[in-house]
Each structure stands twice: as structure tokens, then as C-alpha cells.
Amino acid sequence: MKIIKVLFFFLVLMVSTTANAQLQSENLFVEVDVSATGDDIVRYGKITFNDKNQPKRKYFKKKVKKAMFLDSIARHLELLPIEKRNTLVYIHGMWAYKWSFLKGNLHKMQSDMWANDANPNGMVVTVIWHCSVKYFDNREMAQKSGIILSPLIRDIHEITAAASPTSKTSYILHSMGNRVFKAMWEGHLYEHMPYHAEHIAMAGADIKPNSFDEGEALENIGYLSDDVLVFKHNNDRTLGISKMLNDYDRLGLQGIPDLDKVSSAITEVDVSVITDNEDAAARFSNHRYFYMSPTVRKDLALFYQGVAKDKMPRRKELDHPRRYMLEMPENN
């Protein structure tokens, strides 16, 4: 028993950082590879950032199992100020598990969303899920990854809720990461469920537009969260390819056909006129705006800060009280 306590102590030291003026979020990760075997299926680790917000990934030793990973989250939350004891779960899209891509992604979000005093999420848990080359294989891998991680995610909700009376868990989901999320919660969304998500942002969602309809997997998303934000872009070229492959429209491309037929927790924001993506690939694809567009990053940051819908800058109400267009800043 003493050995286990010592291991816990050194694990906390390994993943803790000294408080600084910006109160940067702690960033742990869980990595799932459904094509692996044994202890390599699920691994854990920490992401650190230097003074230029460039990330570095470090795996924990293989003997660090689920219970110790959860314990490290709990202990980190205890070290944070009360108002920062909130956890943000980030699930990336297809092929973004490769560190060469993911590190740039994390750099942008750390710089503009996480490393500032207004960010309420003192803990970030990045979900890394492995893919293969083929699209339809990856749909299955996303599904299996979500099922494997579902118990862990529910445990993270419980640990965060226990950190303080006001502690919350939130999500940011991109592309096929929305399918991972759907698999995590399918069959677990019911009235008076013991889990709650403060905010859920779904960007470029590579799932069907009817995913919230009656009888579908996310029909009862309102039991999990009363603040679900769906971004859509009507010229998302990546989802345009996905639409052709699936022979079915995509949520992040078409949006929700009828907001009155889905949970009142859902708000849709159209980002089709946003043109400030910061690299050529993002400007062409119109798919990675959630971290490549300063305008969308700002909207997301305010969303997690709990700014009221009618107070959000640059949002213009469209044909429904829960449907908006995000407009470019005037100086752009």
C-alpha cells in the first residue's frame, strides 16, 4: 500500500506545474488505439507547453493504469483555484492523432483559448484516437474508440464534479471526433442521469444532420447538457467529400434541418462567411476553423466562459431564435 501511495505522489509531481500569472490549464491525454493489443490499446500521458505555447507530449510509464490517471486528474483539480476546477475534454478529428498535426492544433488553442485568466477550464483532457488510411475503417475505429473510453469519460465527470460544488465538465469536438463522442454516450443519455456537461461545442461534425432527431443516438443530448453549440459551414470541402462517400449530408455542412424538432439545448452557428483562417490549407478546406480562425476561436472562448447568447459579439440571429450567423469583425 505504501508503494502505491509513493507512486501516486510522484505521479502528481510529474504532472503538476507551478502556478503562473496566466494560470495555464493542465493538459493530460488518453490515447486509444483499437488496432493494438494489451496495455497498448489505452495509454496515458501529459502535454506540456513552453513559454511560446509550443506543446510537448510525454507518455506515462505503462504501469500507470486508469485508476492512477484518474487520481492524477483529481489531485490536479484540488491544486487549482475553485473557479478553475473545471475539465474540458477535447476530441480531435480523423487523422489528427499524428503528433505532427496535433501539436499545431494544440498550440493554437493553448495560445488563444486556454492560457488566459478568463478560461474557466483549469484541466484539459485530450482524447487521442488512432485511425487507419481508409475513411470507412476510421468510422468503425471512431465507434470502437468511443465505446472503449466511455467508462473513463464518465469517471472524469464524477471526479470533476467532486472537485468543488461548482465544478463542471465541457467538450470540444471536431469532425469525426463527434462520432467518438456519440459512441461514448449512446445508450447513456436518460432523464435525471448523474452526469452533466456544462458546454458542448461540435465543429465540422462528420455525423448525420438527423443525429438529434427522435430515435437517434443523440436525441436526448439535453439530458447531458443544456448548452450545445453546433457550428456549420456550407462550403466545408472536407465534409463535402464525406457527404459523397456516405451518400448522406453531414451535420457540420448542412446543419440541423428543423431546430424545433431537436433538443432546446442546441444552438446552431453558421460560420460560412468567416474568411480569416490562418493558413492556406484551412482557407481551402473550410473545415478547421475552430482553431485556425481567430474569429471562431474568440466565439468558442466566450462560449466556455458562459457569455449569454444574446451578448455574444458578431452573432446575428437568422430564421430561428437558436440559429445565428457568425460575422467577421469590422476591422477585417
Rosetta blueprint (number, residue, H / E / L):
1 M L
2 K H
3 I H
4 I H
5 K H
6 V H
7 L H
8 F H
9 F H
10 F H
11 L H
12 V H
13 L H
14 M H
15 V H
16 S L
17 T L
18 T L
19 A L
20 N L
21 A L
22 Q L
23 L L
24 Q L
25 S L
26 E E
27 N E
28 L E
29 F E
30 V E
31 E E
32 V E
33 D L
34 V L
35 S L
36 A L
37 T L
38 G H
39 D H
40 D H
41 I L
42 V E
43 R E
44 Y E
45 G E
46 K E
47 I E
48 T E
49 F E
50 N L
51 D L
52 K L
53 N L
54 Q L
55 P E
56 K E
57 R E
58 K E
59 Y E
60 F L
61 K L
62 K L
63 K L
64 V L
65 K L
66 K H
67 A H
68 M H
69 F H
70 L H
71 D H
72 S H
73 I H
74 A H
75 R H
76 H H
77 L H
78 E H
79 L H
80 L L
81 P L
82 I H
83 E H
84 K H
85 R L
86 N L
87 T E
88 L E
89 V E
90 Y E
91 I E
92 H L
93 G L
94 M L
95 W L
96 A L
97 Y L
98 K L
99 W H
100 S H
101 F H
102 L H
103 K H
104 G H
105 N H
106 L H
107 H H
108 K H
109 M H
110 Q H
111 S H
112 D H
113 M H
114 W H
115 A L
116 N L
117 D L
118 A L
119 N L
120 P L
121 N L
122 G L
123 M E
124 V E
125 V E
126 T E
127 V E
128 I E
129 W E
130 H L
131 C L
132 S L
133 V L
134 K L
135 Y H
136 F H
137 D H
138 N H
139 R H
140 E H
141 M H
142 A H
143 Q H
144 K H
145 S H
146 G H
147 I H
148 I H
149 L H
150 S H
151 P H
152 L H
153 I H
154 R H
155 D H
156 I H
157 H H
158 E H
159 I H
160 T H
161 A H
162 A H
163 A H
164 S L
165 P L
166 T L
167 S L
168 K L
169 T E
170 S E
171 Y E
172 I E
173 L E
174 H E
175 S L
176 M L
177 G H
178 N H
179 R H
180 V H
181 F H
182 K H
183 A H
184 M H
185 W H
186 E L
187 G L
188 H L
189 L L
190 Y L
191 E L
192 H L
193 M L
194 P L
195 Y L
196 H L
197 A E
198 E E
199 H E
200 I E
201 A E
202 M E
203 A E
204 G L
205 A L
206 D L
207 I L
208 K L
209 P L
210 N L
211 S L
212 F L
213 D L
214 E L
215 G L
216 E L
217 A L
218 L L
219 E L
220 N L
221 I H
222 G H
223 Y H
224 L H
225 S L
226 D L
227 D L
228 V E
229 L E
230 V E
231 F E
232 K E
233 H L
234 N L
235 N L
236 D L
237 R H
238 T H
239 L H
240 G H
241 I H
242 S H
243 K H
244 M H
245 L H
246 N H
247 D L
248 Y L
249 D L
250 R L
251 L H
252 G H
253 L H
254 Q H
255 G L
256 I L
257 P L
258 D L
259 L H
260 D H
261 K H
262 V L
263 S L
264 S L
265 A L
266 I E
267 T E
268 E E
269 V E
270 D E
271 V L
272 S L
273 V L
274 I L
275 T L
276 D L
277 N L
278 E L
279 D L
280 A H
281 A H
282 A H
283 R H
284 F H
285 S H
286 N L
287 H L
288 R L
289 Y H
290 F H
291 Y H
292 M H
293 S L
294 P H
295 T H
296 V H
297 R H
298 K H
299 D H
300 L H
301 A H
302 L H
303 F H
304 Y H
305 Q L
306 G L
307 V L
308 A L
309 K H
310 D H
311 K H
312 M L
313 P L
314 R L
315 R E
316 K E
317 E E
318 L E
319 D E
320 H E
321 P L
322 R L
323 R E
324 Y E
325 M E
326 L E
327 E L
328 M L
329 P L
330 E L
331 N L
332 N L
